């Protein structure tokens, strides 16, 4: 699907028990979820983001999302922080690449 997607990118952390690295990401659009991390993405980290972006997927302007907020993984010792941002995917782009 083309258009607006929400990207969640690992920005900082103490360590990752799940093998995540800074720069790993996942994207959410109206069709679902695409993970861009070689080792996969922590289900708990994804679960911490989903309620925050529900209703914002595919939408236009959103003052909260426009601020590119940080979201924390629920595992406190990891101190893993992820940046949320809306990005545009070109019409001919394959979301799985």
Secondary structure as GFF3:
##gff-version 3
##sequence-region A 1 97
A	DSSP	beta_strand	3	12	.	.	.	ID=ss1
A	DSSP	beta_strand	25	29	.	.	.	ID=ss2
A	DSSP	beta_strand	32	36	.	.	.	ID=ss3
A	DSSP	alpha_helix	43	53	.	.	.	ID=ss4
A	DSSP	alpha_helix	63	66	.	.	.	ID=ss5
A	DSSP	beta_strand	70	72	.	.	.	ID=ss6
A	DSSP	three_ten_helix	76	78	.	.	.	ID=ss7
A	DSSP	beta_strand	81	89	.	.	.	ID=ss8
###
